[in-house]
């Protein structure tokens, strides 16, 4: 299981400090519903993952905690990461905004190749499709964390909704949105398949 926490630092500072002082305290309770024991989880080392953002490309350390009863682990991702993606939130959102506002996936890809030489139209298309498929659950999460976005749900067209969603949250707030959304729904807004229960 993964949890996204609000990071006070960007990827560069996070790496330079080796995450020191950045990792959240161990959870006081197991987050797995079938366990849920009220015992503090134990530190269980780290794992490494690749991260690509608009300003950073490299390896970061991710803290893991383990439940003393059920033995399952919880990974703590900083808010500039998207669960299940190599690309950071700023990179993905900027690509999507350029593709929609510029009206051209090709232009977004050519601009994005400054950061990732192997970037393809197919990947940007996959990001757009994923965002549109998750529209209902994203709107549900927005309603939970930011009631001022409830009106966004009344937009009928997918393209209009997607543009409004991407433009509505400022670039400095994307990591914060990422962490709040994950905590409210238990999912990433870019997950492969997420449904509202």
VEXTORFI-766002 format. One record per residue (C-alpha): x, y, z; residue in three letters. Coordinates in pm, whole numbers, plus 50000, padded with zeros to 5 digits. Each point is the difference from the previous one (the first is absolute). Example, Ala and Ser with C-alpha at 12.3 -4.5 7.8 and 13.67 -1.06 7.14 Angstrom:
<atoms>
+-------+-------+-------+------+
|  east | north |    up | type |
+-------+-------+-------+------+
| 51230 | 49550 | 50780 |  ALA |
| 50137 | 50344 | 49934 |  SER |
+-------+-------+-------+------+
</atoms>
This chain:
<atoms>
+-------+-------+-------+------+
|  east | north |    up | type |
+-------+-------+-------+------+
| 50000 | 50000 | 50000 |  UNK |
| 50116 | 50353 | 49930 |  UNK |
| 49925 | 50325 | 50180 |  UNK |
| 50083 | 50345 | 49860 |  UNK |
| 50116 | 50260 | 50251 |  UNK |
| 50035 | 50376 | 49949 |  UNK |
| 50368 | 50062 | 49939 |  UNK |
| 50147 | 50328 | 50120 |  UNK |
| 50283 | 49964 | 49747 |  UNK |
| 50033 | 49952 | 49627 |  UNK |
| 50172 | 49692 | 49854 |  UNK |
| 50349 | 50158 | 49995 |  UNK |
| 49995 | 50092 | 50370 |  UNK |
| 49838 | 49669 | 50085 |  UNK |
| 50285 | 49810 | 49832 |  UNK |
| 50278 | 50226 | 50137 |  UNK |
| 49873 | 49944 | 50353 |  UNK |
| 49939 | 49629 | 49934 |  UNK |
| 49650 | 50064 | 50126 |  UNK |
| 50137 | 50083 | 50348 |  UNK |
| 49740 | 50187 | 50199 |  UNK |
| 49750 | 49954 | 49717 |  UNK |
| 49855 | 49658 | 50068 |  UNK |
| 49678 | 50007 | 50200 |  UNK |
| 49983 | 49827 | 50338 |  UNK |
| 49900 | 49636 | 50004 |  UNK |
| 49621 | 49953 | 49990 |  UNK |
| 49850 | 49920 | 50341 |  UNK |
| 49760 | 49749 | 49847 |  UNK |
| 50019 | 49744 | 49720 |  UNK |
| 49821 | 50148 | 49693 |  UNK |
| 49884 | 49662 | 49869 |  UNK |
| 49627 | 49963 | 50075 |  UNK |
| 50016 | 49629 | 50078 |  UNK |
| 50274 | 50063 | 50259 |  UNK |
| 49971 | 50354 | 50139 |  UNK |
| 50188 | 49921 | 50320 |  UNK |
| 50074 | 50300 | 50221 |  UNK |
| 50376 | 49947 | 50008 |  UNK |
| 50257 | 50235 | 49854 |  UNK |
| 50142 | 49867 | 49674 |  UNK |
| 50371 | 49920 | 49994 |  UNK |
| 50260 | 50152 | 49767 |  UNK |
| 50071 | 49752 | 49724 |  UNK |
| 50280 | 50156 | 49797 |  UNK |
| 49972 | 50168 | 49663 |  UNK |
| 49961 | 49924 | 49636 |  UNK |
| 50126 | 50207 | 49709 |  UNK |
| 49804 | 50128 | 49706 |  UNK |
| 50066 | 50208 | 49691 |  UNK |
| 49838 | 50344 | 49983 |  UNK |
| 49982 | 50243 | 49708 |  UNK |
| 49862 | 50351 | 50054 |  UNK |
| 50039 | 50334 | 49822 |  UNK |
| 50312 | 50075 | 50206 |  UNK |
| 50128 | 49660 | 50117 |  UNK |
| 50088 | 49660 | 49860 |  UNK |
| 50145 | 49736 | 50228 |  UNK |
| 49951 | 49745 | 50275 |  UNK |
| 49819 | 50076 | 50327 |  UNK |
| 49961 | 49798 | 50321 |  UNK |
| 49654 | 49902 | 50121 |  UNK |
| 49947 | 49916 | 50370 |  UNK |
| 49813 | 49680 | 50086 |  UNK |
| 49820 | 49904 | 50320 |  UNK |
| 49888 | 49651 | 50103 |  UNK |
| 49706 | 49892 | 50215 |  UNK |
| 50124 | 49793 | 50299 |  UNK |
| 49689 | 49780 | 49986 |  UNK |
| 49911 | 49929 | 49635 |  UNK |
| 50349 | 50066 | 49858 |  UNK |
| 49877 | 50207 | 49705 |  UNK |
| 50183 | 50317 | 49902 |  UNK |
| 49906 | 50361 | 49937 |  UNK |
| 50215 | 50218 | 49774 |  UNK |
| 50011 | 50377 | 50051 |  UNK |
| 50024 | 50191 | 49670 |  UNK |
| 50075 | 50374 | 49998 |  UNK |
| 49725 | 50212 | 49843 |  UNK |
| 50199 | 50077 | 49684 |  UNK |
| 49973 | 49630 | 49902 |  UNK |
| 49701 | 49833 | 49837 |  UNK |
| 49937 | 49648 | 50121 |  UNK |
| 50089 | 49752 | 49724 |  UNK |
| 50175 | 50255 | 49775 |  UNK |
| 50364 | 50083 | 49934 |  UNK |
| 49896 | 50354 | 49910 |  UNK |
| 49939 | 50259 | 50270 |  UNK |
| 49676 | 50191 | 50031 |  UNK |
| 50135 | 50326 | 49855 |  UNK |
| 50127 | 49821 | 49687 |  UNK |
| 49674 | 49812 | 49934 |  UNK |
| 49777 | 50302 | 50063 |  UNK |
| 50214 | 50233 | 49787 |  UNK |
| 49991 | 49752 | 49709 |  UNK |
| 49622 | 49971 | 50027 |  UNK |
| 49951 | 50376 | 50023 |  UNK |
| 50217 | 50062 | 49695 |  UNK |
| 49821 | 49730 | 49802 |  UNK |
| 49655 | 50143 | 50080 |  UNK |
| 50065 | 50375 | 50012 |  UNK |
| 50244 | 49998 | 49708 |  UNK |
| 49765 | 49776 | 49806 |  UNK |
| 50282 | 49769 | 49895 |  UNK |
| 50131 | 49679 | 50152 |  UNK |
| 50296 | 50026 | 49759 |  UNK |
| 50103 | 50338 | 50144 |  UNK |
| 49967 | 49870 | 50357 |  UNK |
| 50219 | 49701 | 49908 |  UNK |
| 50267 | 50210 | 49829 |  UNK |
| 50014 | 50236 | 50303 |  UNK |
| 50007 | 49704 | 50239 |  UNK |
| 50291 | 49841 | 49815 |  UNK |
| 50225 | 50266 | 50154 |  UNK |
| 49959 | 49801 | 50322 |  UNK |
| 49943 | 49646 | 49869 |  UNK |
| 50144 | 49918 | 49657 |  UNK |
| 49784 | 49688 | 49962 |  UNK |
| 49667 | 50175 | 50065 |  UNK |
| 49730 | 49890 | 49755 |  UNK |
| 49658 | 50107 | 49877 |  UNK |
| 49870 | 49668 | 50124 |  UNK |
| 50102 | 50076 | 50360 |  UNK |
| 49840 | 50346 | 49998 |  UNK |
| 49686 | 49845 | 49847 |  UNK |
| 50001 | 49739 | 50275 |  UNK |
| 50019 | 50274 | 50266 |  UNK |
| 49706 | 50186 | 49842 |  UNK |
| 49789 | 49683 | 49972 |  UNK |
| 50075 | 49904 | 50359 |  UNK |
| 49900 | 50344 | 50129 |  UNK |
| 49672 | 49994 | 49804 |  UNK |
| 49915 | 49646 | 50111 |  UNK |
| 50052 | 50104 | 50362 |  UNK |
| 49784 | 50310 | 49967 |  UNK |
| 49725 | 49882 | 50239 |  UNK |
| 50235 | 49899 | 50279 |  UNK |
| 50214 | 50311 | 49953 |  UNK |
| 49687 | 50214 | 50031 |  UNK |
| 49900 | 49801 | 50309 |  UNK |
| 50346 | 50063 | 50153 |  UNK |
| 49983 | 50371 | 49911 |  UNK |
| 49661 | 50023 | 50170 |  UNK |
| 50152 | 49846 | 50314 |  UNK |
| 50310 | 50220 | 50022 |  UNK |
| 49896 | 50323 | 49826 |  UNK |
| 49625 | 50068 | 49996 |  UNK |
| 50054 | 50307 | 49779 |  UNK |
| 50060 | 49756 | 49710 |  UNK |
| 49653 | 49839 | 50024 |  UNK |
| 49881 | 50216 | 49708 |  UNK |
| 50267 | 49840 | 49780 |  UNK |
| 49791 | 49681 | 50004 |  UNK |
| 49723 | 50175 | 49804 |  UNK |
| 50219 | 50034 | 49689 |  UNK |
| 49878 | 49752 | 49741 |  UNK |
| 50288 | 49958 | 49756 |  UNK |
| 50305 | 49796 | 50098 |  UNK |
| 50243 | 50240 | 49833 |  UNK |
| 49839 | 50304 | 50162 |  UNK |
| 50003 | 49830 | 50342 |  UNK |
| 50361 | 49883 | 49961 |  UNK |
| 50122 | 50349 | 49902 |  UNK |
| 49810 | 50160 | 50290 |  UNK |
| 50138 | 49743 | 50244 |  UNK |
| 50362 | 50043 | 49885 |  UNK |
| 49979 | 50380 | 49992 |  UNK |
| 49801 | 50029 | 50322 |  UNK |
| 50276 | 49884 | 50231 |  UNK |
| 50315 | 50211 | 49984 |  UNK |
| 50339 | 49833 | 49937 |  UNK |
| 50119 | 50067 | 50356 |  UNK |
| 49695 | 49818 | 50138 |  UNK |
| 50027 | 49679 | 49794 |  UNK |
| 50214 | 49811 | 50258 |  UNK |
| 49763 | 50109 | 50276 |  UNK |
| 49699 | 49890 | 49791 |  UNK |
| 50173 | 49667 | 49930 |  UNK |
| 50047 | 49926 | 50372 |  UNK |
| 49651 | 50118 | 50104 |  UNK |
| 49830 | 49808 | 49719 |  UNK |
| 50187 | 49680 | 50087 |  UNK |
| 49915 | 50035 | 50369 |  UNK |
| 49630 | 50073 | 49928 |  UNK |
| 49946 | 49718 | 49751 |  UNK |
| 50284 | 49753 | 50066 |  UNK |
| 50085 | 50013 | 49629 |  UNK |
| 50214 | 50195 | 49757 |  UNK |
| 49806 | 50227 | 49764 |  UNK |
| 50196 | 49834 | 49715 |  UNK |
| 49933 | 49637 | 50110 |  UNK |
| 49932 | 49742 | 49733 |  UNK |
| 49650 | 49912 | 50121 |  UNK |
| 49826 | 50177 | 50281 |  UNK |
| 49632 | 49999 | 50075 |  UNK |
| 49775 | 50170 | 50250 |  UNK |
| 49856 | 49748 | 50246 |  UNK |
+-------+-------+-------+------+
</atoms>
